Amino acid sequence: GVQLKWQAARGEELVEAFESGSMSDLLPARSAVYLWKRNLRDVNLHKTDPDALVAWLETEMMIPNGRVVQHRIGHFLSVGTVELRSQGLTQDKRKRVRAFVQKPEGRQWITSYLQQLALHAPALYVGETGNIRARAEAHLRGDTDFGSEVASSGDLALKAWDLFYFDLGEPKEESNEIRKTIEFITTALTIGGYTRRPG
């Protein structure tokens, strides 16, 4: 039956399942509204190296939360690429973070904090589909506009994001419009910065 709650699949597990052909172990072939969010979990190599942790953190901070590439506003007006991203750490803040993570307790605290913070980060992409498994596979193959943008970008990677989805039940043709409406509401409330056509 339909579970009336958001469910999640870890990005690194999705990539592994996609490559091994076992996506059915992670996602149902059901209609859903979904969103991709950062997981801020890629911290294994940083457990003992404070410099690597600070470098990873700054890289994460600089990844765009949204991007619009060359958008025409009118007959004679278009906007070039616009990105929503942080400036990164200032030199002073970088020194403070580096000092804080020198000790194992500081590294443990910051990694735990970031993993929990990820739950409150905005959605990077919101979508709707009649088959969440097939759509996730299409994104991972780069067969969608979003998947293609991620694949061609030097700073985006789906394995570093998690897929959250709300199961809407068995796909039905008449449910397509309500899915699009729910997608529109979800995009408006979560700021899906890579979503091109909400609802």
C-alpha positions as CSV (number, residue, x, y, z in Angstrom):
1,G,0.0,0.0,0.0
2,V,0.9,3.7,-0.1
3,Q,3.0,4.9,2.8
4,L,1.9,8.5,3.7
5,K,5.4,9.7,4.5
6,W,8.5,10.9,2.7
7,Q,11.0,8.1,2.0
8,A,14.6,8.4,1.1
9,A,17.3,6.6,-0.8
10,R,21.0,7.5,-0.3
11,G,22.7,8.9,-3.4
12,E,25.7,6.7,-3.2
13,E,23.5,3.6,-2.8
14,L,21.4,4.7,-5.8
15,V,24.5,5.1,-8.0
16,E,25.8,1.6,-6.9
17,A,22.3,0.0,-7.5
18,F,22.1,1.7,-10.9
19,E,25.5,0.5,-12.0
20,S,24.8,-3.1,-10.8
21,G,21.2,-3.2,-12.2
22,S,19.5,-3.6,-8.8
23,M,17.4,-0.4,-8.6
24,S,14.3,-2.4,-7.8
25,D,15.9,-3.2,-4.4
26,L,15.8,0.6,-3.5
27,L,12.9,2.2,-5.3
28,P,9.4,1.0,-6.2
29,A,7.9,1.4,-9.7
30,R,5.2,3.8,-8.5
31,S,4.2,7.3,-9.0
32,A,5.7,9.9,-6.7
33,V,6.7,13.5,-6.1
34,Y,10.4,13.6,-5.4
35,L,13.2,15.9,-4.5
36,W,17.0,15.7,-4.6
37,K,18.9,17.2,-1.6
38,R,22.5,17.3,-0.5
39,N,23.4,14.8,2.1
40,L,26.6,16.4,3.5
41,R,27.8,13.0,4.5
42,D,31.0,12.5,2.4
43,V,33.2,12.7,5.5
44,N,35.0,9.3,5.7
45,L,38.3,10.6,4.4
46,H,38.1,13.6,6.6
47,K,37.9,11.8,10.0
48,T,41.6,12.1,10.6
49,D,42.6,15.0,8.3
50,P,41.5,18.4,9.4
51,D,42.8,20.1,6.2
52,A,40.8,17.7,4.0
53,L,37.7,18.3,6.1
54,V,38.0,22.1,5.7
55,A,38.7,21.8,2.0
56,W,35.6,19.5,1.6
57,L,33.4,21.8,3.6
58,E,34.4,24.8,1.5
59,T,33.8,22.9,-1.7
60,E,30.3,21.9,-0.4
61,M,29.6,25.6,0.4
62,M,30.5,26.7,-3.1
63,I,28.3,24.2,-4.9
64,P,25.4,26.2,-6.4
65,N,21.9,25.7,-4.8
66,G,20.4,26.7,-8.1
67,R,21.4,27.6,-11.6
68,V,19.6,29.2,-14.6
69,V,21.5,29.0,-17.8
70,Q,20.8,31.6,-20.5
71,H,17.1,32.5,-20.1
72,R,15.2,34.7,-22.5
73,I,12.9,37.1,-20.7
74,G,11.6,39.0,-23.8
75,H,12.3,39.6,-27.5
76,F,15.3,41.7,-26.8
77,L,16.3,40.7,-23.3
78,S,18.0,37.6,-22.1
79,V,19.9,36.8,-18.9
80,G,23.1,34.8,-18.9
81,T,23.9,32.2,-16.4
82,V,22.7,33.0,-12.9
83,E,23.8,30.9,-9.9
84,L,22.7,30.9,-6.2
85,R,25.8,30.0,-4.3
86,S,27.9,30.9,-1.3
87,Q,31.1,32.8,-1.5
88,G,32.8,30.2,0.6
89,L,34.8,30.8,3.8
90,T,36.6,34.0,4.4
91,Q,40.2,33.7,5.4
92,D,39.4,34.4,9.0
93,K,36.5,31.9,9.2
94,R,38.7,29.2,7.4
95,K,41.3,29.7,10.2
96,R,38.6,29.3,12.9
97,V,37.1,26.2,11.4
98,R,40.6,24.7,10.9
99,A,41.5,25.3,14.5
100,F,38.1,23.9,15.6
101,V,38.6,20.6,13.7
102,Q,42.2,20.0,14.7
103,K,41.0,17.7,17.6
104,P,39.0,14.6,16.9
105,E,36.1,15.9,19.0
106,G,35.8,19.0,16.8
107,R,35.8,16.9,13.6
108,Q,33.2,14.6,15.1
109,W,31.0,17.5,16.1
110,I,31.2,19.3,12.7
111,T,30.5,16.1,10.7
112,S,27.5,15.3,12.9
113,Y,26.3,18.8,12.7
114,L,26.5,18.9,8.9
115,Q,24.8,15.6,8.4
116,Q,21.9,16.9,10.6
117,L,21.9,20.3,8.8
118,A,21.4,18.6,5.5
119,L,17.8,17.7,6.6
120,H,17.2,21.5,6.6
121,A,18.9,22.4,3.4
122,P,16.7,23.4,0.5
123,A,15.8,20.9,-2.2
124,L,18.1,21.2,-5.3
125,Y,15.6,19.7,-7.7
126,V,11.9,18.7,-7.4
127,G,10.0,16.5,-9.8
128,E,7.0,14.3,-10.3
129,T,6.7,11.0,-12.1
130,G,4.5,8.0,-12.8
131,N,7.5,5.7,-12.0
132,I,10.1,6.9,-9.4
133,R,12.5,4.0,-10.2
134,A,12.5,4.7,-13.9
135,R,12.8,8.5,-13.4
136,A,15.8,8.0,-11.0
137,E,17.5,5.7,-13.5
138,A,16.9,8.4,-16.3
139,H,18.5,11.1,-14.1
140,L,21.4,8.8,-13.3
141,R,21.9,8.0,-17.0
142,G,21.8,11.7,-17.9
143,D,18.7,11.2,-20.0
144,T,16.7,14.1,-18.5
145,D,17.5,17.8,-18.6
146,F,18.4,17.7,-14.9
147,G,20.4,14.5,-15.2
148,S,22.3,15.9,-18.2
149,E,23.1,19.1,-16.4
150,V,24.4,17.2,-13.4
151,A,26.5,14.9,-15.7
152,S,28.0,17.8,-17.6
153,S,28.7,19.9,-14.5
154,G,32.0,19.8,-12.8
155,D,30.5,20.6,-9.4
156,L,27.4,18.5,-9.1
157,A,27.1,14.7,-8.4
158,L,24.0,12.7,-7.6
159,K,26.0,10.3,-5.4
160,A,26.5,13.3,-3.0
161,W,22.7,13.9,-2.9
162,D,19.9,11.9,-1.5
163,L,16.6,11.2,-3.2
164,F,13.5,11.8,-1.1
165,Y,10.1,10.7,-2.5
166,F,6.5,10.6,-1.5
167,D,4.7,7.6,-2.9
168,L,1.5,8.5,-4.6
169,G,0.4,5.0,-5.4
170,E,0.0,3.0,-8.6
171,P,0.4,5.2,-11.7
172,K,-2.9,6.4,-13.2
173,E,-3.3,8.7,-16.2
174,E,-5.9,10.8,-14.4
175,S,-3.5,11.4,-11.5
176,N,-0.9,13.2,-13.7
177,E,-2.4,16.6,-13.2
178,I,-2.6,16.3,-9.4
179,R,1.0,15.0,-9.4
180,K,2.0,18.2,-11.3
181,T,0.1,20.3,-8.9
182,I,1.8,18.7,-5.9
183,E,5.2,19.1,-7.6
184,F,4.4,22.8,-8.1
185,I,3.5,23.2,-4.4
186,T,6.7,21.2,-3.3
187,T,8.9,23.4,-5.5
188,A,7.4,26.6,-4.2
189,L,7.9,25.5,-0.6
190,T,11.4,23.9,-0.9
191,I,13.1,26.2,-3.4
192,G,14.1,23.6,-6.0
193,G,16.9,25.7,-7.6
194,Y,17.5,23.3,-10.5
195,T,13.8,22.8,-11.3
196,R,13.0,24.3,-14.7
197,R,9.3,23.6,-15.1
198,P,7.5,23.2,-11.8
199,G,4.0,21.7,-12.2
